[in-house]
């Protein structure tokens, strides 16, 4: 436990030290301010409620897109991994969407649906579904045939088979898809907000980019990174370790 906490803390401290040295070498706060110079404007944004508001809007979009992408990708990946016929039909679609740039999907969703919340969430979801599907499909292909045969011999209902046979084996793959998914989704959400929303972290970064305010850009970016790191360490990593425990990993 000490190593799990101490090593990441030292690693982040080293990254902070690199920032301090780089800012000192630059010697221009308009290019790269010192970390301490961000404390006062950060507290001002927090006390005014501006940062919590925009952070909340971005988190809501991330959670919606994450839930939709994981749910849809889980179903598609399981179907494609378990059925050669379904995989034959859907694999070309998967390849197309895997290679379709995120920016193109975002722009098309805004053009077709409008500059609204629905278009923003759909754009992010469509960008992530192919990656989740690919990971889950490989997990479905790796399912133990012996356990599958046992379930058939005991005539387990579909629901019981999913709960006790399939999902426990898929759990490490679901955890991997979730960890990579949350990291990619929030970055795409920022692009979506940058291009076509009137609130959120991406919108604020766009605003301060136009004002050439590097400090405020860093404050909003780092605030969301801190939230994602907390989510990663407090939820995703413990869940992944628990998911791998039955394998003895």
N, C-alpha and C positions, 0 to 999 in steps of 0.2 A: 504493500500500500504506500509506504514511504517513497519507494522508487517511482510509483505511478504518479505521485504528486510532485516529488522533488525534481525529477528530471524535466518534466514539462515546464516547471517554474523557472529552472535555471536556463532552459532553452529560450523561453520568452524574455528573460532578463538579458540574455546575450543579444537577442534581436533588438531590444530597447537600447542596449549599449551601442550597437551598430548605428541606430538612428541618431543617438546623441553625437557620435563621432562624425557621422555624415553631415549633420546640421552644423557642427563646429567647423568642418572643412569648407562647407558651402558659405558660411558666414553671411547668409542672406535670409532673413525670416520670411520674405515673400516667396522664396523658392522652397525652403524646407525649414520650418520653425522647430525650435527645441520642444521636446514633449511637455516640459513645464509651462511653456507659453500657451498651451491649449487648455490648461485647467480652468482659468477664469472664463473664457468664452463657453466652455463646456458647461460650467455651473450656471452661467447666464441662460443658456438654451434650456437647461433642465428646469430652472426656476420659472421661466416663462411658459413652460409646457410645450414649447415648439418641438423639441427633440422627442419627448415621449409620444406626442401625437403622430409625427411622421414615422417614428419607429414602429408604432402600433399598426399603422396602415400597411407598412411593408410586411410586417410579421403576419398579418391576416392574409395577405396575398400569397405569401410563402406557404402557409399552412393549407390553404385551399388547393393550391397547385400541387403541393406535396401529396396530400390525401388522394386527389384525383389521379395523379400520375402513378402512385404506388398501387392503388386499387386496380386501375385499368391495366397497368403493366403486369401485375401479378396474374390476373385472369388470362391475358393474352400469352404471357410466357409459359404458363402452365399448360394451356391448350396446345401451343406450338411444340412444347417439349414432349408432350405425351402422345400427340397425333402427328404422324408423318404427313398425312393428307392436309391437315390444317397448316402445318409448317410450309408445305409446298406452295399453298395458295398465298400465305401471308408473308413469306420471307422476302419477296420482291418489294412489298410495301415497306417492310422493316428497313431494307437497305436504302430505299429512297429517302425515308424520313431520317435515318441515321446520318445521311450525307447532305441533307437540306440545311443550309445555314440558319442559325437561330434568328438572325436579323431579318431574313426573308420571311420566315413564319410570322414574326412580330409585325412587320409592315403589312403583310397580307391580311392578318387578322384585324388590324386597325382599319384597313381599307374596306374590307368586306363587312365587318360588324360595327365599326365605329370606334371613336375614341372613348371607350367606356370600360367599366370594370370587368364586364363579361369577356370582352376581347382580350384584355390584359391577362386574365387568368387562363383562358383557353390557349393563348399563345405560349405561355410558360408550360402548361400541361403538355401540349403537343410536342414541345421541344424535349421533354424528359421521358415521355412514355417509351420511345424506342430503346433508350438505354436500360430502363428497368426491365422491359420485355426481354432484352438480350441476356441479361444476367439471370433472370428467373428461368428462361428457357434452358440455359446450360445446367441450372440446378435441377430442373425437371428431367433432363436427360441423364443426370447422375443418380437418380433415385434407385435404391436397391431393388432388383427384381425379386430377391428372396422375400423381402418384406411385403412386396406387392402380391406375390403368390400366397403368402400366409394370410393376407387380408381376404383374398378370394376364397381360400379354403374355408375360413371361418365365416364367410358370407357377411362381412362387415358392411353395414350401410354406407352410402357415399359420404354422409356427414361425419360418421365415426372414422372412416378411412382418411378423410382430409385432416381431421383433428389429431389422430393418433399415429398415422403412418406417413402421410405426405408432408404436412406442414412442419413437423419436427425436423425432417430431413432438409426441407427448404429453408429453415430458419437462418442458417449462416448466409445463404444467398440473399434472402430478404434483408438481412442486416447490412450486407455489403451494398445492396442497391439503395437502401435508405441512407447510408452514410455518404455515398457518392451523390445521391439524389439531392439531399438537402444542401450540399455544397454548390452544386451546379444551379439548382433552382433559384437560390437567393441572388446569385450573380445575374441570371437572366431576368429576374424580377426588377433588379436595378436598371437594366437596359430598357425594359418595358416602361418603367416610370420615367426614365430619362427622356424617352421619345414621346410619350403620350399621356401622362397622368399629371394631375394638379396637386398631388401630395405624395408622401413617401420619401424614403432615403434617396432614391434615384432622382426624384424631382428636386430635392434640396441640393444634391451634388451638381445637378445641371444649373441651378440658380447661382451657386457660388463659383462654378466654373466660368459663367459669364462675367462674374465680378472679379475673376482672377484671385479669389480668396483661398489660398492653399490650406490655411489653417482650418477653416470651416469645412472644407472638403474632407480633410483628415478626420475631423471630429465626427462627422456623420458616418463616414466609412468605418472608422474604428469602433464606434458605438455598436454598429450592427455586427461587426466581426466578433466583438466581445460577447454578444448575445448568442451567436452561432457557436462559438467555442464553448460557452457554458452548456448549451444544448448537447453538443457533441460529447463533452466529458461527463455530464450528469445523467444523460439518458442513452445516447446511441452506443457509446463504448461499453457501458455496463450491460446493455441489452445484447450486444454482440458477444461479449464474453459468456453470458448466460446461454445464448443460443448455441455456442460451440462446446459447452460443458459436457453435453451427452456424448460427444465424440472423443472426449478425453483430451481436447485441444486446449 
